[in-house]
Amino acid sequence: MKRFECRSLGQECPFSAQAETEEEVLAKAEEHAASAHNMQRGEETRAKIRANIREAQ
Ligand SMILES: [Zn+2]
């Protein structure tokens, strides 16, 4: 499993996304970042998210 926690981007936010693949986590996290934090969709945001995706049990 892969996991992303929004607070790893420095947000005070309890959101986390977990899925089997990095791409799925990335899609969920990008959607959240755009809708909840007004982050722009695109490579820059995706790169920040990707750098903070971790292995989860
Ligand atoms: Zn968030």
N, CA, C, O and the ligand as a Tripos MOL2 file, in Angstrom:
@<TRIPOS>MOLECULE
protein
  229   227    58     0     0
PROTEIN
NO_CHARGES

@<TRIPOS>ATOM
      1 N           0.8380   -1.1980    0.0000 N.3       1 MET1
      2 CA          0.0000    0.0000    0.0000 C.3       1 MET1
      3 C           0.8740    1.2480    0.0000 C.2       1 MET1
      4 O           1.9830    1.2760    0.5340 O.2       1 MET1
      5 N           0.3200    2.2660   -0.6200 N.am      2 LYS2
      6 CA          0.9800    3.5780   -0.6170 C.3       2 LYS2
      7 C           0.0900    4.5340    0.1610 C.2       2 LYS2
      8 O          -1.1350    4.4140    0.1620 O.2       2 LYS2
      9 N           0.7400    5.4880    0.8220 N.am      3 ARG3
     10 CA         -0.0170    6.4130    1.6620 C.3       3 ARG3
     11 C           0.5450    7.8260    1.5340 C.2       3 ARG3
     12 O           1.7530    8.0440    1.4440 O.2       3 ARG3
     13 N          -0.3830    8.7650    1.5320 N.am      4 PHE4
     14 CA         -0.0020   10.1690    1.5210 C.3       4 PHE4
     15 C          -0.7520   10.8750    2.6340 C.2       4 PHE4
     16 O          -1.9580   10.6930    2.7980 O.2       4 PHE4
     17 N          -0.0340   11.6780    3.3940 N.am      5 GLU5
     18 CA         -0.6730   12.4890    4.4380 C.3       5 GLU5
     19 C          -0.5070   13.9560    4.0790 C.2       5 GLU5
     20 O           0.5960   14.4320    3.8080 O.2       5 GLU5
     21 N          -1.6240   14.6530    4.0860 N.am      6 CYS6
     22 CA         -1.6150   16.0530    3.6740 C.3       6 CYS6
     23 C          -0.6930   16.8870    4.5590 C.2       6 CYS6
     24 O          -0.0720   17.8380    4.0840 O.2       6 CYS6
     25 N          -0.6000   16.5430    5.8240 N.am      7 ARG7
     26 CA          0.2460   17.3550    6.7030 C.3       7 ARG7
     27 C           1.7170   17.3050    6.2980 C.2       7 ARG7
     28 O           2.4930   18.1640    6.7160 O.2       7 ARG7
     29 N           2.1150   16.3310    5.5030 N.am      8 SER8
     30 CA          3.4920   16.2860    5.0250 C.3       8 SER8
     31 C           3.7930   17.4220    4.0510 C.2       8 SER8
     32 O           4.9550   17.7040    3.7580 O.2       8 SER8
     33 N           2.7400   18.0730    3.5490 N.am      9 LEU9
     34 CA          2.9330   19.2650    2.7140 C.3       9 LEU9
     35 C           2.9400   20.5370    3.5520 C.2       9 LEU9
     36 O           3.0090   21.6420    3.0130 O.2       9 LEU9
     37 N           2.8670   20.3760    4.8820 N.am     10 GLY10
     38 CA          2.8790   21.5430    5.7440 C.3      10 GLY10
     39 C           1.5010   22.1140    6.0020 C.2      10 GLY10
     40 O           1.3670   23.2010    6.5640 O.2      10 GLY10
     41 N           0.4730   21.3800    5.5900 N.am     11 GLN11
     42 CA         -0.8990   21.8240    5.8320 C.3      11 GLN11
     43 C          -1.3510   21.3230    7.2040 C.2      11 GLN11
     44 O          -0.9750   20.2340    7.6380 O.2      11 GLN11
     45 N          -2.1710   22.1450    7.8790 N.am     12 GLU12
     46 CA         -2.7990   21.6660    9.1100 C.3      12 GLU12
     47 C          -4.0840   20.9830    8.7090 C.2      12 GLU12
     48 O          -5.1590   21.5820    8.7480 O.2      12 GLU12
     49 N          -3.9690   19.7380    8.3280 N.am     13 CYS13
     50 CA         -5.0700   19.0650    7.6650 C.3      13 CYS13
     51 C          -4.9830   17.5760    7.9670 C.2      13 CYS13
     52 O          -3.9070   16.9880    7.8540 O.2      13 CYS13
     53 N          -6.0900   16.9610    8.3450 N.am     14 PRO14
     54 CA         -6.0640   15.5450    8.7190 C.3      14 PRO14
     55 C          -6.2110   14.5920    7.5300 C.2      14 PRO14
     56 O          -6.2580   13.3760    7.7170 O.2      14 PRO14
     57 N          -6.2840   15.1340    6.3130 N.am     15 PHE15
     58 CA         -6.5340   14.2750    5.1620 C.3      15 PHE15
     59 C          -5.3850   13.2980    4.9160 C.2      15 PHE15
     60 O          -4.2110   13.6580    4.9970 O.2      15 PHE15
     61 N          -5.7520   12.0700    4.6190 N.am     16 SER16
     62 CA         -4.7560   11.1370    4.1020 C.3      16 SER16
     63 C          -5.4040   10.2930    3.0110 C.2      16 SER16
     64 O          -6.6190   10.0980    2.9940 O.2      16 SER16
     65 N          -4.5820    9.8070    2.1180 N.am     17 ALA17
     66 CA         -5.0630    8.9450    1.0320 C.3      17 ALA17
     67 C          -4.2080    7.6900    1.0220 C.2      17 ALA17
     68 O          -2.9930    7.7430    1.2150 O.2      17 ALA17
     69 N          -4.8620    6.5700    0.7950 N.am     18 GLN18
     70 CA         -4.1400    5.3040    0.7740 C.3      18 GLN18
     71 C          -4.6970    4.4560   -0.3590 C.2      18 GLN18
     72 O          -5.9090    4.4140   -0.5720 O.2      18 GLN18
     73 N          -3.8200    3.7880   -1.0770 N.am     19 ALA19
     74 CA         -4.2640    2.9370   -2.1860 C.3      19 ALA19
     75 C          -3.1410    1.9730   -2.5430 C.2      19 ALA19
     76 O          -2.0280    2.0710   -2.0270 O.2      19 ALA19
     77 N          -3.4510    1.0550   -3.4210 N.am     20 GLU20
     78 CA         -2.4620    0.0500   -3.8130 C.3      20 GLU20
     79 C          -1.3080    0.6480   -4.6140 C.2      20 GLU20
     80 O          -0.1590    0.2300   -4.4700 O.2      20 GLU20
     81 N          -1.6210    1.6130   -5.4440 N.am     21 THR21
     82 CA         -0.5750    2.1490   -6.3150 C.3      21 THR21
     83 C          -0.3470    3.6340   -6.0750 C.2      21 THR21
     84 O          -1.2230    4.3660   -5.6140 O.2      21 THR21
     85 N           0.8780    4.0450   -6.4130 N.am     22 GLU22
     86 CA          1.2290    5.4520   -6.2720 C.3      22 GLU22
     87 C           0.3060    6.3300   -7.1180 C.2      22 GLU22
     88 O          -0.0910    7.4150   -6.6940 O.2      22 GLU22
     89 N          -0.0300    5.8520   -8.3150 N.am     23 GLU23
     90 CA         -0.8740    6.6600   -9.2100 C.3      23 GLU23
     91 C          -2.2480    6.9350   -8.6000 C.2      23 GLU23
     92 O          -2.7760    8.0400   -8.7250 O.2      23 GLU23
     93 N          -2.8240    5.9290   -7.9390 N.am     24 GLU24
     94 CA         -4.1380    6.1150   -7.3120 C.3      24 GLU24
     95 C          -4.0550    7.1140   -6.1570 C.2      24 GLU24
     96 O          -4.9060    7.9920   -6.0150 O.2      24 GLU24
     97 N          -3.0170    6.9640   -5.3410 N.am     25 VAL25
     98 CA         -2.8360    7.9040   -4.2260 C.3      25 VAL25
     99 C          -2.6420    9.3100   -4.7620 C.2      25 VAL25
    100 O          -3.2020   10.2770   -4.2450 O.2      25 VAL25
    101 N          -1.8470    9.3990   -5.7960 N.am     26 LEU26
    102 CA         -1.5580   10.7000   -6.3960 C.3      26 LEU26
    103 C          -2.8330   11.3640   -6.9190 C.2      26 LEU26
    104 O          -3.0330   12.5650   -6.7340 O.2      26 LEU26
    105 N          -3.6810   10.5890   -7.5650 N.am     27 ALA27
    106 CA         -4.9210   11.1440   -8.1020 C.3      27 ALA27
    107 C          -5.8210   11.6600   -6.9870 C.2      27 ALA27
    108 O          -6.3780   12.7530   -7.0880 O.2      27 ALA27
    109 N          -5.9620   10.8780   -5.9280 N.am     28 LYS28
    110 CA         -6.8040   11.3010   -4.7960 C.3      28 LYS28
    111 C          -6.2220   12.5370   -4.1270 C.2      28 LYS28
    112 O          -6.9430   13.4740   -3.7850 O.2      28 LYS28
    113 N          -4.9120   12.5220   -3.9460 N.am     29 ALA29
    114 CA         -4.2610   13.6230   -3.2450 C.3      29 ALA29
    115 C          -4.3050   14.9160   -4.0690 C.2      29 ALA29
    116 O          -4.4830   16.0040   -3.5230 O.2      29 ALA29
    117 N          -4.1410   14.7810   -5.3780 N.am     30 GLU30
    118 CA         -4.1890   15.9710   -6.2320 C.3      30 GLU30
    119 C          -5.5830   16.5850   -6.1900 C.2      30 GLU30
    120 O          -5.7310   17.8040   -6.1080 O.2      30 GLU30
    121 N          -6.5960   15.7390   -6.2470 N.am     31 GLU31
    122 CA         -7.9790   16.2070   -6.1600 C.3      31 GLU31
    123 C          -8.1980   16.9550   -4.8380 C.2      31 GLU31
    124 O          -8.7910   18.0340   -4.8090 O.2      31 GLU31
    125 N          -7.7060   16.3570   -3.7490 N.am     32 HIS32
    126 CA         -7.8550   16.9870   -2.4410 C.3      32 HIS32
    127 C          -7.1020   18.3180   -2.3660 C.2      32 HIS32
    128 O          -7.6380   19.3180   -1.8890 O.2      32 HIS32
    129 N          -5.8740   18.3200   -2.8350 N.am     33 ALA33
    130 CA         -5.0580   19.5380   -2.7670 C.3      33 ALA33
    131 C          -5.7160   20.6800   -3.5370 C.2      33 ALA33
    132 O          -5.7000   21.8320   -3.1020 O.2      33 ALA33
    133 N          -6.2890   20.3430   -4.6740 N.am     34 ALA34
    134 CA         -6.9390   21.3630   -5.4990 C.3      34 ALA34
    135 C          -8.2200   21.8660   -4.8380 C.2      34 ALA34
    136 O          -8.4570   23.0730   -4.7710 O.2      34 ALA34
    137 N          -9.0530   20.9320   -4.3460 N.am     35 SER35
    138 CA        -10.3580   21.3580   -3.8310 C.3      35 SER35
    139 C         -10.2670   21.9350   -2.4300 C.2      35 SER35
    140 O         -10.9990   22.8680   -2.1010 O.2      35 SER35
    141 N          -9.3780   21.3960   -1.5950 N.am     36 ALA36
    142 CA         -9.3160   21.8420   -0.2050 C.3      36 ALA36
    143 C          -8.3120   22.9680    0.0210 C.2      36 ALA36
    144 O          -8.4970   23.7900    0.9180 O.2      36 ALA36
    145 N          -7.2570   23.0120   -0.7790 N.am     37 HIS37
    146 CA         -6.1810   23.9640   -0.5000 C.3      37 HIS37
    147 C          -5.8810   24.9030   -1.6640 C.2      37 HIS37
    148 O          -4.8930   25.6380   -1.6390 O.2      37 HIS37
    149 N          -6.7380   24.8760   -2.6830 N.am     38 ASN38
    150 CA         -6.5380   25.7480   -3.8350 C.3      38 ASN38
    151 C          -5.1550   25.6050   -4.4600 C.2      38 ASN38
    152 O          -4.6150   26.5650   -5.0090 O.2      38 ASN38
    153 N          -4.5890   24.4120   -4.3750 N.am     39 MET39
    154 CA         -3.3190   24.1820   -5.0720 C.3      39 MET39
    155 C          -3.6520   23.8990   -6.5370 C.2      39 MET39
    156 O          -4.6660   23.2830   -6.8660 O.2      39 MET39
    157 N          -2.7610   24.3720   -7.3940 N.am     40 GLN40
    158 CA         -3.0140   24.2300   -8.8190 C.3      40 GLN40
    159 C          -2.7520   22.7950   -9.2570 C.2      40 GLN40
    160 O          -1.7350   22.1970   -8.9040 O.2      40 GLN40
    161 N          -3.6860   22.2550  -10.0300 N.am     41 ARG41
    162 CA         -3.4640   20.9200  -10.5950 C.3      41 ARG41
    163 C          -2.3280   20.9990  -11.5970 C.2      41 ARG41
    164 O          -2.2290   21.9640  -12.3550 O.2      41 ARG41
    165 N          -1.4670   19.9840  -11.6030 N.am     42 GLY42
    166 CA         -0.3960   19.9660  -12.5940 C.3      42 GLY42
    167 C           0.8720   19.3770  -12.0330 C.2      42 GLY42
    168 O           0.9040   18.8840  -10.9050 O.2      42 GLY42
    169 N           1.9100   19.4340  -12.8280 N.am     43 GLU43
    170 CA          3.1500   18.7250  -12.5010 C.3      43 GLU43
    171 C           3.7660   19.2000  -11.1860 C.2      43 GLU43
    172 O           4.3060   18.3920  -10.4290 O.2      43 GLU43
    173 N           3.6910   20.4870  -10.9120 N.am     44 GLU44
    174 CA          4.3530   20.9930   -9.7090 C.3      44 GLU44
    175 C           3.7120   20.4010   -8.4510 C.2      44 GLU44
    176 O           4.4010   19.9210   -7.5510 O.2      44 GLU44
    177 N           2.3960   20.4450   -8.4130 N.am     45 THR45
    178 CA          1.6820   19.8690   -7.2740 C.3      45 THR45
    179 C           1.8830   18.3630   -7.2160 C.2      45 THR45
    180 O           2.0950   17.7950   -6.1450 O.2      45 THR45
    181 N           1.8160   17.7250   -8.3700 N.am     46 ARG46
    182 CA          2.0010   16.2740   -8.4060 C.3      46 ARG46
    183 C           3.3890   15.8820   -7.9020 C.2      46 ARG46
    184 O           3.5370   14.8690   -7.2170 O.2      46 ARG46
    185 N           4.3920   16.6680   -8.2320 N.am     47 ALA47
    186 CA          5.7520   16.3740   -7.7810 C.3      47 ALA47
    187 C           5.8610   16.4890   -6.2610 C.2      47 ALA47
    188 O           6.5210   15.6740   -5.6160 O.2      47 ALA47
    189 N           5.2090   17.5060   -5.6970 N.am     48 LYS48
    190 CA          5.2350   17.6740   -4.2300 C.3      48 LYS48
    191 C           4.5540   16.5000   -3.5480 C.2      48 LYS48
    192 O           5.0330   15.9820   -2.5400 O.2      48 LYS48
    193 N           3.4370   16.0950   -4.1160 N.am     49 ILE49
    194 CA          2.7070   14.9650   -3.5320 C.3      49 ILE49
    195 C           3.5350   13.6860   -3.6640 C.2      49 ILE49
    196 O           3.6880   12.9210   -2.7120 O.2      49 ILE49
    197 N           4.0530   13.4820   -4.8510 N.am     50 ARG50
    198 CA          4.8080   12.2380   -5.1100 C.3      50 ARG50
    199 C           5.9960   12.1080   -4.1400 C.2      50 ARG50
    200 O           6.3180   11.0100   -3.6880 O.2      50 ARG50
    201 N           6.6310   13.2280   -3.8340 N.am     51 ALA51
    202 CA          7.7820   13.2080   -2.9320 C.3      51 ALA51
    203 C           7.3990   12.8270   -1.5080 C.2      51 ALA51
    204 O           8.2590   12.4920   -0.6940 O.2      51 ALA51
    205 N           6.1030   12.8810   -1.2130 N.am     52 ASN52
    206 CA          5.6360   12.6020    0.1510 C.3      52 ASN52
    207 C           4.7730   11.3530    0.2500 C.2      52 ASN52
    208 O           4.1250   11.1270    1.2720 O.2      52 ASN52
    209 N           4.7560   10.5570   -0.7790 N.am     53 ILE53
    210 CA          4.0490    9.2740   -0.7160 C.3      53 ILE53
    211 C           4.9760    8.2510   -0.0750 C.2      53 ILE53
    212 O           6.1360    8.0970   -0.4570 O.2      53 ILE53
    213 N           4.4220    7.5620    0.9100 N.am     54 ARG54
    214 CA          5.2110    6.5890    1.6800 C.3      54 ARG54
    215 C           4.6140    5.1980    1.5550 C.2      54 ARG54
    216 O           3.4450    5.0220    1.2120 O.2      54 ARG54
    217 N           5.4490    4.2260    1.8430 N.am     55 GLU55
    218 CA          4.9560    2.8570    1.9610 C.3      55 GLU55
    219 C           4.1040    2.7420    3.2310 C.2      55 GLU55
    220 O           4.4620    3.2870    4.2750 O.2      55 GLU55
    221 N           2.9950    2.0420    3.1360 N.am     56 ALA56
    222 CA          2.1490    1.8100    4.3010 C.3      56 ALA56
    223 C           1.8490    0.3220    4.3880 C.2      56 ALA56
    224 O           1.8820   -0.3930    3.3860 O.2      56 ALA56
    225 N           1.5590   -0.1290    5.5920 N.am     57 GLN57
    226 CA          1.2310   -1.5490    5.7880 C.3      57 GLN57
    227 C          -0.1580   -1.8690    5.2710 C.2      57 GLN57
    228 O          -0.5980   -3.0150    5.3540 O.2      57 GLN57
    229 ZN         -5.4070   18.7150    3.0930 Zn       58 ZN58
@<TRIPOS>BOND
     1     1     2 1
     2     2     3 1
     3     3     4 2
     4     3     5 am
     5     5     6 1
     6     6     7 1
     7     7     8 2
     8     7     9 am
     9     9    10 1
    10    10    11 1
    11    11    12 2
    12    11    13 am
    13    13    14 1
    14    14    15 1
    15    15    16 2
    16    15    17 am
    17    17    18 1
    18    18    19 1
    19    19    20 2
    20    19    21 am
    21    21    22 1
    22    22    23 1
    23    23    24 2
    24    23    25 am
    25    25    26 1
    26    26    27 1
    27    27    28 2
    28    27    29 am
    29    29    30 1
    30    30    31 1
    31    31    32 2
    32    31    33 am
    33    33    34 1
    34    34    35 1
    35    35    36 2
    36    35    37 am
    37    37    38 1
    38    38    39 1
    39    39    40 2
    40    39    41 am
    41    41    42 1
    42    42    43 1
    43    43    44 2
    44    43    45 am
    45    45    46 1
    46    46    47 1
    47    47    48 2
    48    47    49 am
    49    49    50 1
    50    50    51 1
    51    51    52 2
    52    51    53 am
    53    53    54 1
    54    54    55 1
    55    55    56 2
    56    55    57 am
    57    57    58 1
    58    58    59 1
    59    59    60 2
    60    59    61 am
    61    61    62 1
    62    62    63 1
    63    63    64 2
    64    63    65 am
    65    65    66 1
    66    66    67 1
    67    67    68 2
    68    67    69 am
    69    69    70 1
    70    70    71 1
    71    71    72 2
    72    71    73 am
    73    73    74 1
    74    74    75 1
    75    75    76 2
    76    75    77 am
    77    77    78 1
    78    78    79 1
    79    79    80 2
    80    79    81 am
    81    81    82 1
    82    82    83 1
    83    83    84 2
    84    83    85 am
    85    85    86 1
    86    86    87 1
    87    87    88 2
    88    87    89 am
    89    89    90 1
    90    90    91 1
    91    91    92 2
    92    91    93 am
    93    93    94 1
    94    94    95 1
    95    95    96 2
    96    95    97 am
    97    97    98 1
    98    98    99 1
    99    99   100 2
   100    99   101 am
   101   101   102 1
   102   102   103 1
   103   103   104 2
   104   103   105 am
   105   105   106 1
   106   106   107 1
   107   107   108 2
   108   107   109 am
   109   109   110 1
   110   110   111 1
   111   111   112 2
   112   111   113 am
   113   113   114 1
   114   114   115 1
   115   115   116 2
   116   115   117 am
   117   117   118 1
   118   118   119 1
   119   119   120 2
   120   119   121 am
   121   121   122 1
   122   122   123 1
   123   123   124 2
   124   123   125 am
   125   125   126 1
   126   126   127 1
   127   127   128 2
   128   127   129 am
   129   129   130 1
   130   130   131 1
   131   131   132 2
   132   131   133 am
   133   133   134 1
   134   134   135 1
   135   135   136 2
   136   135   137 am
   137   137   138 1
   138   138   139 1
   139   139   140 2
   140   139   141 am
   141   141   142 1
   142   142   143 1
   143   143   144 2
   144   143   145 am
   145   145   146 1
   146   146   147 1
   147   147   148 2
   148   147   149 am
   149   149   150 1
   150   150   151 1
   151   151   152 2
   152   151   153 am
   153   153   154 1
   154   154   155 1
   155   155   156 2
   156   155   157 am
   157   157   158 1
   158   158   159 1
   159   159   160 2
   160   159   161 am
   161   161   162 1
   162   162   163 1
   163   163   164 2
   164   163   165 am
   165   165   166 1
   166   166   167 1
   167   167   168 2
   168   167   169 am
   169   169   170 1
   170   170   171 1
   171   171   172 2
   172   171   173 am
   173   173   174 1
   174   174   175 1
   175   175   176 2
   176   175   177 am
   177   177   178 1
   178   178   179 1
   179   179   180 2
   180   179   181 am
   181   181   182 1
   182   182   183 1
   183   183   184 2
   184   183   185 am
   185   185   186 1
   186   186   187 1
   187   187   188 2
   188   187   189 am
   189   189   190 1
   190   190   191 1
   191   191   192 2
   192   191   193 am
   193   193   194 1
   194   194   195 1
   195   195   196 2
   196   195   197 am
   197   197   198 1
   198   198   199 1
   199   199   200 2
   200   199   201 am
   201   201   202 1
   202   202   203 1
   203   203   204 2
   204   203   205 am
   205   205   206 1
   206   206   207 1
   207   207   208 2
   208   207   209 am
   209   209   210 1
   210   210   211 1
   211   211   212 2
   212   211   213 am
   213   213   214 1
   214   214   215 1
   215   215   216 2
   216   215   217 am
   217   217   218 1
   218   218   219 1
   219   219   220 2
   220   219   221 am
   221   221   222 1
   222   222   223 1
   223   223   224 2
   224   223   225 am
   225   225   226 1
   226   226   227 1
   227   227   228 2
@<TRIPOS>SUBSTRUCTURE
     1 MET1         2 RESIDUE 1 A MET
     2 LYS2         6 RESIDUE 1 A LYS
     3 ARG3        10 RESIDUE 1 A ARG
     4 PHE4        14 RESIDUE 1 A PHE
     5 GLU5        18 RESIDUE 1 A GLU
     6 CYS6        22 RESIDUE 1 A CYS
     7 ARG7        26 RESIDUE 1 A ARG
     8 SER8        30 RESIDUE 1 A SER
     9 LEU9        34 RESIDUE 1 A LEU
    10 GLY10       38 RESIDUE 1 A GLY
    11 GLN11       42 RESIDUE 1 A GLN
    12 GLU12       46 RESIDUE 1 A GLU
    13 CYS13       50 RESIDUE 1 A CYS
    14 PRO14       54 RESIDUE 1 A PRO
    15 PHE15       58 RESIDUE 1 A PHE
    16 SER16       62 RESIDUE 1 A SER
    17 ALA17       66 RESIDUE 1 A ALA
    18 GLN18       70 RESIDUE 1 A GLN
    19 ALA19       74 RESIDUE 1 A ALA
    20 GLU20       78 RESIDUE 1 A GLU
    21 THR21       82 RESIDUE 1 A THR
    22 GLU22       86 RESIDUE 1 A GLU
    23 GLU23       90 RESIDUE 1 A GLU
    24 GLU24       94 RESIDUE 1 A GLU
    25 VAL25       98 RESIDUE 1 A VAL
    26 LEU26      102 RESIDUE 1 A LEU
    27 ALA27      106 RESIDUE 1 A ALA
    28 LYS28      110 RESIDUE 1 A LYS
    29 ALA29      114 RESIDUE 1 A ALA
    30 GLU30      118 RESIDUE 1 A GLU
    31 GLU31      122 RESIDUE 1 A GLU
    32 HIS32      126 RESIDUE 1 A HIS
    33 ALA33      130 RESIDUE 1 A ALA
    34 ALA34      134 RESIDUE 1 A ALA
    35 SER35      138 RESIDUE 1 A SER
    36 ALA36      142 RESIDUE 1 A ALA
    37 HIS37      146 RESIDUE 1 A HIS
    38 ASN38      150 RESIDUE 1 A ASN
    39 MET39      154 RESIDUE 1 A MET
    40 GLN40      158 RESIDUE 1 A GLN
    41 ARG41      162 RESIDUE 1 A ARG
    42 GLY42      166 RESIDUE 1 A GLY
    43 GLU43      170 RESIDUE 1 A GLU
    44 GLU44      174 RESIDUE 1 A GLU
    45 THR45      178 RESIDUE 1 A THR
    46 ARG46      182 RESIDUE 1 A ARG
    47 ALA47      186 RESIDUE 1 A ALA
    48 LYS48      190 RESIDUE 1 A LYS
    49 ILE49      194 RESIDUE 1 A ILE
    50 ARG50      198 RESIDUE 1 A ARG
    51 ALA51      202 RESIDUE 1 A ALA
    52 ASN52      206 RESIDUE 1 A ASN
    53 ILE53      210 RESIDUE 1 A ILE
    54 ARG54      214 RESIDUE 1 A ARG
    55 GLU55      218 RESIDUE 1 A GLU
    56 ALA56      222 RESIDUE 1 A ALA
    57 GLN57      226 RESIDUE 1 A GLN
    58 ZN58       229 GROUP 0 **** ****
